Each structure stands twice: as C-alpha cells, then as structure tokens.
C-alpha cells in the first residue's frame, strides 16, 4: 500500500512553514491534521482496504471449496400389525441410532478462463479504488488549502479594518480638538464620530466572518469547535506555473482521467468475462462419507459403511436462447460507452485546465496591479490626513480617500486569494498537489 504525502515544494515556501509560535497553525500542520482526522479520507482509506481484501485467488475462483458435515439421529417407533388371518404383531420401542460424518471438495478446473479474467478484474478494481482514494485526498487537501487561505484573507482584512479604526479615531480626536478651539463645525465632529462607529461595526462583522471561517476549517480538520489558533499573515505564490508541464502532468496524473481510463479497462474485462460461459466447464469433486447405524430390532444390529467418491463434471453449453450472445453484446456496448466517457473526460479536463490557467495568469497580473494601486492609495491617505490636519482638506474628502484606501486593501486581498485558489486548482488538476512515495 502506498502512502500519499504532500508535495510541500508546490504548496509552501520554507519561510512560510516556520513553526514555534504558541497557538499558531501553519498550512503544513493543517494538512497533516486533515490527512489524519478528516472523515472523508478515513472512509476512502477503508474502501481501499476492502478492495485490497477482495483481491484474492479465492475470490477469483482459483481455490477449491471444502466442506465438512456430520449428523446424529435417533428414532424410536412402535409398530402394531395385523395380517389377513387376524394375527396381531406388536413391536414396541424399536430404536434406530444413526451417525454420519463426511467431507466434500469441489474444485473448478476450467471455466473458460473466467477465473484468470476475474483475478485481473479484482486487481483493476483495487487500483480503481486507490485512485478514487487519491482523488478524495486531493479534493480534501485542496479544500483545506483554500479554507486556510480564506482564514488568512479574513485575518488580514480584519487588520485592515483595525487600521481604519485607528485612522478614523485619529480623525475623531483631531476634529474634537478643533471643535474645542472653534476651528471646525459640530457637524464635522459628528460625522467623524459616525464614521468611527461605522468602521467599528465593520470590524465586529469581520471578526464574526473570521471566526466562522475558522470553524469551517476546524470541521475539516476534526478539531474541537472551541479551539482557537492563529494563521500566517502572508499568501505566497510559486513561480509562474508552466502550462506545457501542467498539461503533460494532467494526462498522466489527473485522478479523474485515471478513474475514467481504469473504468474503461474494467469494462473491457467485463466484456471478456462474458465469453467464459461459452466454453466447456470442467470441475473436480470428491466426497468421503462415514455412516454408522445401530438397531435394537430386526436381524441387523449394526450397519456401518465408509469410503470416498470422486469424479469430474463436464458441462458443455449448447443453446440458451441466445442469452450469452445478448449479454456479450451488451457488455461490448457498455465498454464502448466507457471509452466515450473516457474521451469526454480528457476533453473536459484539458478545457478546464486551460480556463483555470488563463484565470491564474490574470489573477497574478491583478495582484501586481492591486499592489501598486494600494501603495498609491496608502501614500495618498497619508498626505491627505496631513492636509486635513492643517485645514487644507475637508472631512468629506478625507473620508472618501480613506474609503478608497480600504477598497484598495480589500481588492488586493481578494486578488491574492483568487490567485491562490487558481494555483491550488491547477496543482490539483495536474496531480501535483500530492505525490505517491512507496513506504520504506
């Protein structure tokens, strides 16, 4: 059985995985916990174990079946007879004791190569379930990664709103002092107070959203609901992913494509299996029986016999109303449908990869653009507050500039999160999110 481990080189930078802070949860730790605790992964692993247990020679029909049987019986009868002359005969309490012991063995020697095809099919089913388990792990890890960075995004946005409160509080204090010396109106003071309260309310709403996002992540990791943790404040990206490499990996490592291909292979085996009943069937059988009977009536006191019986059964199919041909034809059509489904998955996966790759490149461009835009917005807000302090800018203009900065902060965080989602999905589609390593 293979162990599936994270391809950490694709997911994180070493600086991002630094540990040591009490109460902190790194992405690597979150995924490690999820791989161990997530219920979907545990169920998928159990399904793989069942498929592995089913892949045996006995289940394929190679091995004989052996049965032992025994029994004991005792009968007590009373017989009264009267012949034609009127002579009566009474035989009370006639006892018969019977004991038997036997063993039987049945072994199919040839069934039209069906047992060989079935063993191959069991192996293919085991591989299919392993691929399905891998797909479950990939999907779960992808969900954990996205949920983790959703928490990071909301945490950073909470800090942005805290900075907005600090900015509005500075404006409020400055306006209050100006009101005391008569250099501003009461209306300006009231507006600064209202804006401060609005920013504080937005902060509280954002805190609830952050806690809810943490609760969602904790559910995936099967962590205590009341447990709290901190996450990194940074969303980092890999170097620009190459489309050609992603496409090559898609066709070789994508779980959905592999599942479709393996389903097609199993359908071909099912078609081959329908030909097995068309061949003669040969089976060997042998029995060994021991019987012991004891009587307290009649001329025989004990009857005992034992011995083996063995032989061959030969069954040759002649005519069954064309049912075997019908089943075989349906299996061939089913295999053709599976082939078409496989081809459809290939086309759909390639199209999906191309679309997400375009979104990914656009998201990275947006991150660069929004980063530059935020630098300008922050600088503008800093200059504007100084102008407001010396009376060269109105409170309304300052508020609009502050809101523009908040919008720029939010746009950058959204662009970073979307880019990370696109990157994670590309890695999942190409099978690079996790990798197989044989256990040592």
KOLDO-600736 format. One record per residue (C-alpha): x, y, z. Coordinates in steps of 0.05 Angstrom, whole numbers, padded with zeros to 5 digits, always signed. Layout:
REM KOLDO-600736
XYZ/...
***
This chain:
REM KOLDO-600736
+00000+00000+00000/+00027+00068-00018/+00029+00128+00028/+00006+00193-00001/+00045+00253+00024/+00044+00327+00010/+00085+00356-00046/+00106+00413+00001/+00151+00444-00051/+00090+00464-00091/+00048+00487-00033/+00093+00528+00013/+00158+00565+00020/+00203+00544+00077/+00196+00612+00110/+00121+00604+00109/+00124+00537+00146/+00164+00564+00205/+00137+00537+00270/+00147+00555+00342/+00093+00607+00357/+00045+00583+00410/-00025+00574+00383/-00004+00583+00311/-00026+00535+00256/+00016+00530+00193/-00013+00505+00127/+00032+00444+00132/+00005+00428+00201/-00067+00438+00179/-00059+00390+00121/-00024+00339+00165/-00081+00341+00215/-00132+00337+00159/-00099+00276+00128/-00103+00241+00195/-00171+00263+00220/-00215+00280+00161/-00274+00232+00158/-00278+00230+00082/-00205+00209+00078/-00215+00156+00131/-00275+00127+00094/-00237+00128+00028/-00178+00092+00061/-00226+00039+00088/-00255+00029+00018/-00184+00018-00008/-00172-00035+00046/-00237-00071+00026/-00216-00071-00047/-00148-00098-00027/-00180-00153+00015/-00225-00173-00043/-00165-00183-00090/-00151-00256-00073/-00144-00321-00110/-00203-00350-00072/-00249-00293-00092/-00227-00302-00165/-00247-00376-00162/-00178-00409-00166/-00183-00446-00100/-00228-00506-00083/-00284-00506-00032/-00281-00557+00024/-00340-00573+00070/-00345-00618+00130/-00413-00645+00153/-00436-00691+00207/-00500-00711+00240/-00532-00756+00291/-00603-00782+00292/-00642-00829+00337/-00712-00854+00325/-00759-00893+00370/-00820-00925+00338/-00874-00973+00358/-00907-01017+00305/-00972-01056+00310/-00992-01101+00251/-01049-01150+00237/-01047-01198+00178/-01105-01225+00137/-01115-01284+00186/-01122-01236+00244/-01054-01250+00274/-01030-01188+00311/-00958-01169+00320/-00933-01115+00367/-00863-01085+00362/-00856-01032+00416/-00796-00984+00425/-00758-01000+00361/-00696-00957+00367/-00652-00936+00309/-00587-00895+00320/-00552-00864+00260/-00487-00826+00259/-00453-00796+00197/-00390-00758+00182/-00368-00733+00114/-00324-00684+00075/-00335-00657+00005/-00288-00619-00040/-00307-00582-00104/-00255-00550-00149/-00267-00515-00215/-00210-00534-00261/-00231-00495-00323/-00287-00444-00333/-00268-00413-00399/-00210-00372-00369/-00262-00336-00326/-00221-00343-00262/-00160-00310-00295/-00201-00253-00321/-00236-00244-00254/-00169-00242-00218/-00146-00188-00266/-00211-00151-00255/-00203-00153-00179/-00134-00123-00187/-00163-00069-00231/-00218-00055-00181/-00165-00048-00127/-00127+00003-00169/-00192+00039-00185/-00207+00047-00111/-00136+00070-00096/-00145+00124-00150/-00213+00143-00120/-00180+00149-00052/-00126+00193-00082/-00179+00236-00113/-00214+00243-00046/-00148+00262-00013/-00133+00313-00068/-00201+00344-00062/-00197+00347+00014/-00127+00376+00013/-00149+00428-00038/-00208+00447+00006/-00162+00453+00067/-00113+00497+00029/-00168+00543+00003/-00202+00546+00072/-00136+00561+00105/-00121+00619+00059/-00193+00643+00067/-00177+00650+00141/-00112+00686+00123/-00150+00734+00078/-00203+00749+00130/-00150+00757+00184/-00113+00808+00141/-00178+00844+00125/-00192+00847+00199/-00125+00881+00209/-00143+00929+00152/-00207+00948+00188/-00168+00957+00253/-00123+01005+00216/-00185+01040+00190/-00210+01047+00262/-00143+01077+00282/-00146+01125+00224/-00217+01145+00240/-00201+01152+00313/-00143+01199+00297/-00190+01240+00254/-00242+01239+00310/-00192+01263+00362/-00165+01317+00316/-00236+01341+00299/-00255+01341+00373/-00195+01386+00389/-00211+01432+00331/-00283+01437+00356/-00258+01456+00425/-00218+01514+00397/-00272+01533+00347/-00235+01517+00283/-00286+01466+00257/-00361+01455+00259/-00400+01409+00304/-00426+01375+00241/-00355+01355+00222/-00345+01327+00291/-00409+01287+00288/-00391+01259+00220/-00323+01237+00246/-00358+01203+00305/-00407+01168+00257/-00351+01144+00212/-00313+01117+00271/-00374+01078+00294/-00385+01052+00223/-00313+01027+00220/-00320+00995+00288/-00384+00959+00266/-00350+00934+00203/-00293+00908+00247/-00342+00869+00290/-00377+00839+00230/-00310+00819+00200/-00290+00786+00266/-00352+00742+00262/-00335+00724+00190/-00265+00705+00211/-00290+00661+00268/-00339+00627+00220/-00283+00613+00170/-00241+00584+00226/-00300+00540+00247/-00305+00514+00175/-00231+00497+00174/-00235+00464+00242/-00293+00420+00218/-00249+00396+00160/-00193+00380+00208/-00240+00350+00260/-00215+00397+00313/-00251+00420+00376/-00301+00475+00360/-00277+00517+00418/-00203+00510+00399/-00171+00574+00373/-00109+00584+00330/-00072+00637+00291/-00050+00632+00219/+00003+00665+00176/-00009+00735+00150/+00023+00721+00083/-00003+00690+00019/+00057+00669-00022/+00058+00642-00093/+00102+00593-00131/+00140+00615-00191/+00095+00621-00253/+00070+00551-00268/+00085+00526-00339/+00024+00505-00379/+00060+00453-00420/+00085+00417-00358/+00016+00422-00326/-00016+00392-00389/+00033+00334-00391/+00020+00320-00317/-00055+00326-00328/-00057+00267-00377/-00012+00224-00333/-00032+00241-00262/-00102+00271-00261/-00146+00228-00217/-00210+00239-00257/-00175+00219-00321/-00144+00158-00288/-00212+00138-00259/-00244+00142-00328/-00188+00102-00360/-00190+00048-00306/-00266+00044-00313/-00257+00033-00387/-00206-00022-00374/-00253-00056-00326/-00309-00053-00377/-00264-00089-00427/-00251-00143-00375/-00326-00149-00363/-00334-00159-00438/-00281-00213-00439/-00314-00246-00379/-00379-00255-00417/-00343-00303-00464/-00324-00351-00408/-00392-00386-00403/-00388-00403-00477/-00331-00452-00463/-00338-00522-00432/-00336-00521-00356/-00294-00574-00320/-00298-00586-00245/-00268-00639-00200/-00305-00665-00140/-00292-00715-00085/-00330-00737-00023/-00314-00781+00035/-00371-00808+00077/-00376-00849+00140/-00443-00876+00165/-00458-00916+00227/-00527-00944+00244/-00547-00985+00305/-00613-01022+00314/-00646-01058+00372/-00695-01094+00328/-00695-01138+00267/-00639-01184+00243/-00587-01129+00235/-00555-01099+00297/-00503-01053+00266/-00495-01025+00196/-00430-00988+00180/-00403-00962+00114/-00350-00913+00092/-00310-00894+00031/-00292-00840-00019/-00327-00816-00081/-00292-00775-00134/-00301-00754-00206/-00304-00699-00258/-00363-00657-00280/-00363-00632-00352/-00413-00581-00376/-00416-00561-00449/-00462-00503-00467/-00504-00518-00528/-00561-00469-00532/-00591-00420-00482/-00638-00379-00525/-00581-00332-00548/-00575-00303-00477/-00500-00309-00475/-00494-00272-00540/-00541-00218-00515/-00501-00208-00451/-00436-00206-00490/-00464-00154-00539/-00489-00110-00482/-00421-00114-00448/-00387-00093-00513/-00433-00033-00519/-00420-00016-00446/-00346-00017-00460/-00355+00029-00519/-00394+00077-00474/-00339+00076-00423/-00289+00092-00477/-00331+00151-00499/-00336+00174-00426/-00261+00170-00420/-00251+00212-00483/-00302+00262-00456/-00264+00268-00391/-00200+00280-00429/-00231+00337-00468/-00265+00368-00408/-00204+00364-00363/-00159+00396-00416/-00210+00451-00427/-00216+00463-00352/-00141+00466-00344/-00135+00517-00400/-00190+00561-00370/-00162+00559-00300/-00092+00572-00325/-00117+00635-00360/-00152+00656-00297/-00088+00642-00257/-00045+00686-00301/-00097+00741-00299/-00101+00735-00223/-00026+00743-00216/-00029+00805-00260/-00085+00832-00217/-00042+00820-00154/+00014+00862-00184/-00034+00916-00206/-00071+00919-00140/-00006+00920-00101/+00017+00982-00140/-00052+01013-00132/-00051+01002-00056/+00017+01036-00049/-00012+01097-00083/-00075+01095-00040/-00035+01090+00024/+00010+01147+00005/-00050+01189-00016/-00085+01175+00051/-00022+01195+00089/-00015+01261+00052/-00089+01274+00056/-00090+01267+00132/-00034+01318+00138/-00073+01366+00094/-00135+01353+00137/-00095+01367+00200/-00073+01435+00176/-00142+01451+00148/-00128+01444+00073/-00178+01387+00063/-00249+01375+00085/-00271+01317+00127/-00315+01291+00070/-00255+01289+00022/-00213+01255+00074/-00266+01202+00085/-00272+01188+00011/-00197+01179+00006/-00198+01133+00067/-00253+01091+00035/-00212+01088-00029/-00154+01060+00011/-00200+01009+00044/-00225+00988-00025/-00153+00981-00050/-00135+00939+00011/-00195+00893+00000/-00182+00888-00075/-00110+00866-00063/-00131+00814-00011/-00185+00787-00058/-00136+00784-00117/-00085+00746-00074/-00137+00697-00050/-00165+00685-00120/-00094+00674-00147/-00080+00623-00092/-00145+00587-00108/-00127+00584-00182/-00057+00559-00165/-00084+00505-00118/-00135+00482-00170/-00081+00477-00224/-00038+00435-00178/-00098+00390-00162/-00117+00381-00235/-00045+00364-00254/-00037+00315-00197/+00019+00357-00167/-00018+00374-00103/+00003+00307-00072/+00052+00254-00094/+00060+00180-00082/+00120+00153-00047/+00129+00080-00032/+00133+00064+00041/+00202+00042+00062/
***
